[in-house]
Amino acid sequence: MASVNFIFTIHFHQPHGQLKWINEKIYVNSYRLLLEIFKKYADLHFTVHISGPLLLYMIDNHPEWIDEIAKLGDYGTIEFLAGSLGEAILPLLPRSDRVDQVREYIRLFEKYFGLKPRGLWLPERVWEPSLPIPLAENGIEYVLVDDSTLLRAGHPQEDAYYAWNTEEGGERVKVFFIDAGLRYVLPWSSSEEVFNYMMSKATDTGDRVLVWGSDAEKFGEWADPGWARWWLNDFLSKLRLRRNEIKLLHPTEYLREHGVRGLIYLPTGSYDKMLEWSNGFFRNFQLKYRESNNMHKKMLYVRGKLVKAPKIPREAWNLYYLAQCNDAYWHGLFGGIYLSHLRQAIYENLIKAEKIAEEEIGYYEKHEPVIKRVDFDYDGRIEVLYESRRLNAYFKPSDGGTMFELDIKRDGYEHNLQDTMTRYPEPYLHGSGFNPDWYRRVSLRVHLWEPSTTLHDWINNTPFKDNSDLALKKYSVSITPSDELIMRSLGGYYLAGSLVSRILVEKRIKVRDNELSTTYIVENKGDKPVTAKIGYEYHLAPKIDRTGKGEPIGYIVNGEFYTRDNEWGGITRQVVFKAPDYPDIKLETRKDEIYWIAPLNMLARTEKGFKPIPQGIAVMIIREKTLRPGDRETLIAKLELP
Amino acid sequence: MNIWLLSFESIYTAKVGGLAEVPPRLGEALKKLGHNVYVLTPSHGFAEKRGRDHLEELLSIEIDKVRHGIYLYDKPPVPHIIFSGGILDHLEIYSPKHIMDKIRVWSILVRILLEKKSETGIQWPDIIHGNDWHSVPVIIAAKTVLEKPSENKRFIYQIHLLSRATLGIDQVSTGIGLDPHIPIRGIYGWKTIREYYELSNSYADRLGALISDKTVTVSREYVKELVKRLGWDLERYFDYIPNATTWKLPEIIKSVTRIHSSLKSDINVFNPVHRRSLRTYTELKALGTMPQREPVIADHEFRVFLERISLEPLMPDGKTKPFEAEGPLAIMTGRLARQKGIHVLLKSIEDVIFNIPTVRILLLLLPVWGERKLAEELVEAASLYRENLRVIFGKAESLYYLAHMSSDVMVIPSLYEPFGLVALEGMITGNMVVASKTGGLAETVKDIHLYGLNGTGLHVEPGDPIDLASKLSDALLFMETGYREPWGKEWYSLVEKINDRTLRNLLYSNPEAPWIIRKSSHNRALEYTWEKSARKALMIYTG
């Protein structure tokens, strides 16, 4: 009689920094439901992975759930998979972090579950050939990888129905393959159709294994919980009856009985959709999204400080590991890097870890501030980092002399105020009228807008409105003995592609404990007059209250409060950014100026149409001027920080 | 001995680059050793400008229906024979448009001068010493007259800077009135001009070396370049005659105090108080008060170009605004050419500023053909880094010596440099030198890592802006400690910023180290005299 083995792996994960109300909703809709199902079918064998960030959340918020699910492990219903503490994409990390991420997960898991998992769930199933080394070092025996990775290695589909050995430098790990076909029918088709699919792979020898591995949220969160409960009951009760044909078992059971088929080597890979979104290679996300690269390189930079402090408390490292949580580093169809609260949590952790390390190594003992030129983002160009006990301000001279990170380091208010997100071209937005940003949405950029330009042209990227090359030009950077940064660039004002006049822009940046003041000088160095709306641009990310209580984010202009989804254009000299449970942040000029304020929103495609996702608040200070040859415009803008 | 030195330029007539300095200086030294020496050079407008003053017409010849004159100019310490008329009086010395024509006419005139010995009274030379590729057709022309069984003439070809210039067969034969089948003597014995030309693969420098008894350059290091570039068959014919400087500190001080009357005449550049006040004066005053006639930019087109591209602090007339505050001073001098590594210095400048926000860098550059883009980059850089950088194009007599006497470090970032005379100028005036480890600089500048307090500077990897930034910053910080109270807070703060442990240790063991290095530099430069060079030349001349 033909039969097939079946490994049913449910992956529980919510990212570090998830909004509390979302976690609670999913807990009720899905996680609690699944626990009930496991208990009801406790005679069956499930495989479960709970990610590090979710495990920490549940320990704090739903310890009873942890107790019960651990008990199911004890009773032999569930085989647990290990993971990484931060649900981090391991190959993106420095080598020793790969080992430590898994080690710290196991340490935490053992504390609450009393056992050490033998297998491991790869975050986003991102596989790279180097992984056996950190896995073996942690005693991990097997992992689940997508069958698309096997096919990329040139193997036939049939090979995906067995377990295999692979190795790197003599360190071995066993590999199961998650079956894409099964993922597309379970739970979206009837149980009969799922069984038919499974049986189509069955053999008389009964040594094949079909692995299903996917998100727990498919049961109760993505679709109606009532339907999920019904579907699972239907599927699992029938599975009980067909146990001779379809053997639901744990990975270790399968390995005990059938062992591995042989040796294989695998290229880099992930699941099919991920390969599509990332153009075939996960690391491409760091190239497409500069903000992803920014977080990653900030992580590496902070690590550089942590390793210099050998006696640093574990708390600092754990903050750091959680900041490696993958969700904010990429984007497929929904959320990911466009979820500001996830990025915010990454920076918050990194800033906290950085502060502990700086304290430990006496970073400012010799001189404060520390101002350095480094290739922070590894692009071969130099960035300037201004660091003090109170804040970090990072500048990118090669990208229009902009500020791309502004870390508030005050205790309890750790936050990267410059964690705004550029809106990139996304395939699913074709036809939506959305114009992707042509420059990174950060601060201190200077534009010379064509005089008819409006607030809408600016925020919606109407083409050919900025008539100068200064927004993107490389700036020189120097420093004065009083630690004032000076960035300058000589660019041009163009009409119909022809140079009208040379324009020199100077930015003098003075950073104090709670203030970043920039003096802008725009000077016509040519011999023809130039009429333009000179725009001084800021994008700021007020802090989101992830616990969900408190007031909405917004801003006050001329005494009136506007929520962040409002546009405002008019004359003022100050904008106050309001965020719940966070001190006010002020952007001000010495005298009244024209201000344009707009929500920096990305669009998400939902069932109900396109929905805005806030990425920060954009401000453009405008001066409409005719600069005659030799004329210079000076504007001083000050950011008042907590 | 009668010695003729062929040179396309001379400090006494027309000068753009370093070549103008060497043959007249060597000639003067040879003359002092009792030899009869002439420098033969095209006029480049000099004879026309000079009129009859100290010019004695030796011959008047018509070429291409244009009247040309050969003059004896006896005012310089070594007499010059100047070739004038027609294209030879075009002002731009190395204009690509005219250079080949100038060489052609110069070659013809030298041959005529030799042929008409009886009319001029100028004796035939025992030694013809050509300098750089422009002199190769002239050497060939001279060989056709001088190489006779009865005559034992020697031909020396000196390469000051290797060139990629090629010559056509006509440019070394029919074009200068010679049959290509005329036999001449070279390292492969008697062969026709055409045969030697073919052996040269048309490269002027190789041809010059093939037809000369000896090929010399200016440093031991640069001989290696000659072998690599010109051919291994020439290896045993290569040698070198080092350059030297004529700079004498007392004369320089005298010249500076004559121009700048507010400075005391008893200035001692090795006295910290004097030197620092000189630095302040240069940076804050002298830079901004150049006399009306300065800077002198010979090339009219460059003047017009400069007017168009100027940006503050550089003015349209080439003058500059002074620095706004005093700080450690590094200077660079030389031709405005990529070979000098100016672009490398520009790439390193931000790093240096971040290490020393008060740094002041002053570039005194002589414009040459074909480097307009580099000039634009420099003008822009001086504007973008206006707190820290100044550039002056052209000759600025009021500043040149003064800058050397005021500065702390001379930076020479050349990609390659056969000799690098400027290093001697920097050293004799008491500067620490940060120089590329190439050519003569590898020998003249003694790296402090190897020589300790007997060293004169630091070597850097040519073309490496990171290495340059690091060494230049360290050198400036090192020298700056010399102006601070040893073991004081400011002194410590400077020392701790120095990246290089050797330099830090030198200061810890002897805080006077910067002033000892200044002296070592001065003494090192004194080792290079034209008399020594002349004695070496004589050894080579006599085989």
HADDOCK unambig.tbl for C-alpha pairs under 7 A between the chains (distance, minus, plus):
assign (segid A and resid 476 and name CA) (segid B and resid 384 and name CA) 6.34 0.50 0.50
assign (segid A and resid 477 and name CA) (segid B and resid 350 and name CA) 6.60 0.50 0.50
assign (segid A and resid 478 and name CA) (segid B and resid 350 and name CA) 6.13 0.50 0.50
assign (segid A and resid 478 and name CA) (segid B and resid 353 and name CA) 6.15 0.50 0.50
assign (segid A and resid 478 and name CA) (segid B and resid 354 and name CA) 6.56 0.50 0.50
assign (segid A and resid 478 and name CA) (segid B and resid 385 and name CA) 6.86 0.50 0.50
assign (segid A and resid 479 and name CA) (segid B and resid 353 and name CA) 6.68 0.50 0.50
assign (segid A and resid 479 and name CA) (segid B and resid 354 and name CA) 6.12 0.50 0.50
assign (segid A and resid 479 and name CA) (segid B and resid 357 and name CA) 5.64 0.50 0.50
assign (segid A and resid 480 and name CA) (segid B and resid 357 and name CA) 5.21 0.50 0.50
assign (segid A and resid 480 and name CA) (segid B and resid 358 and name CA) 6.99 0.50 0.50
assign (segid A and resid 481 and name CA) (segid B and resid 357 and name CA) 5.36 0.50 0.50
assign (segid A and resid 481 and name CA) (segid B and resid 358 and name CA) 6.32 0.50 0.50
assign (segid A and resid 488 and name CA) (segid B and resid 384 and name CA) 5.62 0.50 0.50
assign (segid A and resid 489 and name CA) (segid B and resid 384 and name CA) 6.77 0.50 0.50
